Amino acid sequence: MDFALVIGLVLVIFLVAGIVVVSQDRRAARQAALRRQERLARLGEVDPLAVRDGQPDRRPR
């Protein structure tokens, strides 16, 4: 009984840690994209990595 409880708690801790890491990684990626956009806007350039509105998606399906 005690062993199962400990294993369950360890799994919950790992699950929560994984969720935190993924959310922090996504937040950092959004901030990096925003900084890249701001830097390119100051230079008067267009971000080549950004998705253009109104452009059809030409990736093969």
BAGU-658100 format. One line per field, with one value per residue (C-alpha): chain; residue in one letter; x, y, z; residue number from 1. Coordinates in pm, whole numbers, plus 50000, padded with zeros to 5 digits. Last residue first. Example, Ala and Ser with C-alpha at 12.3 -4.5 7.8 and 13.67 -1.06 7.14 Angstrom:
BEGIN
mol c(A,A)
type c(s,a)
px c(51367,51230)
py c(49894,49550)
pz c(50714,50780)
seq c(2,1)
# end
This chain:
BEGIN
mol c(A,A,A,A,A,A,A,A,A,A,A,A,A,A,A,A,A,A,A,A,A,A,A,A,A,A,A,A,A,A,A,A,A,A,A,A,A,A,A,A,A,A,A,A,A,A,A,A,A,A,A,A,A,A,A,A,A,A,A,A,A)
type c(r,p,r,r,d,p,q,g,d,r,v,a,l,p,d,v,e,g,l,r,a,l,r,e,q,r,r,l,a,a,q,r,a,a,r,r,d,q,s,v,v,v,i,g,a,v,l,f,i,v,l,v,l,g,i,v,l,a,f,d,m)
px c(49958,50224,50289,50160,49947,49769,49879,49613,49800,50170,50306,50618,50957,51060,50999,50961,51226,51211,51511,51302,51041,51308,51403,51040,50956,51262,51174,50819,50947,51184,50899,50676,50958,51021,50652,50643,50948,50801,50477,50665,50883,50586,50388,50685,50732,50363,50388,50709,50550,50240,50456,50647,50320,50188,50511,50493,50128,50198,50485,50269,50000)
py c(51696,51895,52236,52526,52689,52969,53323,53551,53617,53536,53286,53424,53266,53522,53806,54120,54391,54757,54729,54817,54570,54298,54351,54359,54041,53861,53976,53846,53513,53482,53561,53298,53039,53121,53077,52743,52621,52738,52551,52233,52247,52310,52021,51788,51890,51825,51477,51400,51502,51295,50992,51033,51059,50740,50551,50663,50556,50221,50158,50249,50000)
pz c(45177,45003,45159,44958,45227,45052,45132,45276,45595,45578,45826,45991,45924,45661,45907,45700,45715,45812,46043,46348,46224,46204,46569,46680,46489,46629,46983,46936,46803,47101,47341,47182,47198,47566,47645,47464,47656,47988,47915,47822,48134,48363,48212,48253,48616,48683,48531,48717,49048,48973,48893,49220,49412,49253,49326,49690,49719,49556,49799,50099,50000)
seq c(61,60,59,58,57,56,55,54,53,52,51,50,49,48,47,46,45,44,43,42,41,40,39,38,37,36,35,34,33,32,31,30,29,28,27,26,25,24,23,22,21,20,19,18,17,16,15,14,13,12,11,10,9,8,7,6,5,4,3,2,1)
# end
